[in-house]
């Protein structure tokens, strides 16, 4: 509060995991939108429309001024974590691994604790080429409908995200064998005792088609499988910011240990 007392306006009203859908009847775009509108609300009661599990309902919270005289409701708000990455493998039991590195909190860089997540089929709609000093990225469109769900994400670790595929995802892999789509890379070094599990493989993109398309490794390619002499050896994890043709990978055995 203004005088330094500890107050909790949302205590016993909101729960961890609640989704804020609307503020005073108007859709909330993101966490910054919510924070700004509460700060500019002159302390008037905030009516939040909440999704908790499958339920939607309204709650009323009275904002309180903090020591900087900004109005707050006393909750830590986080944008929903979402992103595009590459599936690395599905095993015979339907377990999957992807990314080859964990999903970290944008503010603290710590590995995010995750209760659950959903794997969706994604359409890649554009590719921004990587240039020196500017990592490229793939932009995907995710349609959050039930018929696009491919499985559940059950774990987020330093080695990647892991979970279980559903029947739709399994059918995509077993109904009809598909030819392998790949690009040539050169493994330039390996570090069997590297202190960073995500950098056990050093690699360089040599394929002119991929370089023409993406400039090398771009964001969204994390988890792309690395195949050597017909054997599945690892997954792409990082790109060098100053040279998008060079990057790192994780050994597949490190992912399978998960």
Helices and strands as residue ranges (DSSP letters): E 19-23, E 26-27, H 31-39, E 46-52, E 55-61, E 64-65, E 71-72, E 87-90, E 95-98, E 117-120, E 122-128, E 137-142, G 146-148, E 149-157, E 160-165, H 167-174, E 185-190, G 197-199, E 201-205, H 208-214, E 225-228, E 231-240, E 243-251, H 252-256
